[in-house]
Amino acid sequence: MVTKSLRREKIRYRVRKKISGTTGRPRLSVFRSNNDIYVQLIDDSTSKTLASASSRDKDIVAQKGTKVEKSKLVGAAIARKASELGLLDVTFDRSGYLYHGRVKAVADGAREGGLKF
């Protein structure tokens, strides 16, 4: 029996074989828990996290709204941090999650913040 988590892991490993982040075009990785959402800009060539944002950051926790609305704010926050680092192009890694709901909201927030992927 294949559970949701096993299915997600298989998708995640299959996608990660094909995409990787570089210094000029880092990987925008999304992790979604039941309550929060976390994103990181990762340079896989040096195995370093360049920037991160989450729904647990002080400025986002202070906001009222649904989890989808907070996810959009997380996308905008990571776009701000990326532009401070001089990064405009990223590779989006949804980590096996469906491109729907909170994951889509993060991508939309990042695009509105100026990231291209």
C-alpha positions in Angstrom: 0.0 0.0 0.0 1.4 3.4 -1.0 0.7 6.1 1.5 0.6 9.8 0.7 4.0 10.4 2.3 5.6 7.5 0.4 4.1 8.9 -2.9 5.5 12.3 -2.1 9.0 10.9 -1.3 9.1 9.1 -4.6 8.1 12.2 -6.5 10.6 14.3 -4.5 13.5 11.9 -5.3 12.6 11.7 -9.0 12.5 15.5 -9.4 15.7 16.1 -7.4 17.6 13.8 -9.8 16.8 16.4 -12.5 17.0 19.8 -10.9 19.6 21.4 -8.7 20.4 24.9 -7.7 23.6 26.8 -8.7 25.1 30.0 -7.4 23.5 32.0 -10.2 20.1 30.2 -10.1 19.5 28.6 -6.7 16.7 26.1 -5.9 13.7 27.5 -4.1 12.7 24.6 -1.9 9.3 24.5 -0.2 8.4 22.5 3.0 4.9 22.4 4.2 3.9 21.2 7.6 0.3 21.1 9.0 0.6 24.5 10.5 3.5 26.3 8.9 5.3 26.6 5.6 9.1 27.1 5.1 11.1 28.1 2.0 14.8 28.1 1.4 17.1 29.3 -1.4 19.7 26.6 -1.8 22.9 26.5 -3.8 23.4 22.7 -4.4 26.9 23.1 -5.8 28.2 24.2 -2.4 25.4 22.7 -0.3 24.6 26.1 1.3 21.3 27.7 2.2 21.5 31.3 0.8 18.3 32.6 2.4 15.2 31.3 4.1 11.7 32.5 5.2 8.9 30.8 7.0 5.4 31.5 8.4 7.0 31.5 11.8 9.0 34.8 11.2 7.9 37.6 13.5 6.5 39.9 10.8 4.4 37.1 9.3 3.1 35.7 12.6 1.9 39.2 13.5 -0.4 39.2 10.4 -3.9 37.9 10.6 -5.2 35.6 7.9 -5.5 32.1 6.6 -2.6 29.7 6.0 -2.8 30.4 2.3 -2.6 34.2 2.8 0.4 33.7 5.1 2.0 31.5 2.5 1.8 34.3 0.0 3.5 36.6 2.5 6.3 34.0 2.9 6.8 34.0 -0.9 7.1 37.8 -0.9 9.6 37.6 2.0 11.9 35.2 0.2 11.7 37.3 -3.0 12.8 40.3 -0.9 15.7 38.4 0.5 16.7 37.1 -2.9 16.7 40.5 -4.4 18.9 41.8 -1.6 21.4 39.0 -2.6 21.1 40.1 -6.3 19.2 36.9 -7.4 16.3 37.1 -9.8 16.1 33.6 -11.4 15.4 30.6 -9.3 14.4 27.0 -9.9 11.2 26.1 -8.1 11.2 22.8 -6.1 7.8 21.9 -4.8 9.2 18.9 -2.9 6.6 16.5 -4.1 3.6 18.5 -3.0 0.8 19.3 -5.4 1.1 22.7 -7.0 -2.1 23.8 -5.3 -3.2 25.8 -2.3 -0.3 26.9 0.0 2.5 25.8 -2.4 0.9 27.8 -5.2 0.5 30.8 -2.9 4.2 30.8 -2.1 5.0 30.7 -5.8 2.6 33.5 -6.6 4.0 35.6 -3.8 7.5 35.0 -5.0 6.6 35.9 -8.6 4.9 39.1 -7.4 8.1 39.9 -5.5 10.1 39.8 -8.7 11.5 36.2 -8.8 11.5 34.4 -12.2 11.1 30.7 -12.5 
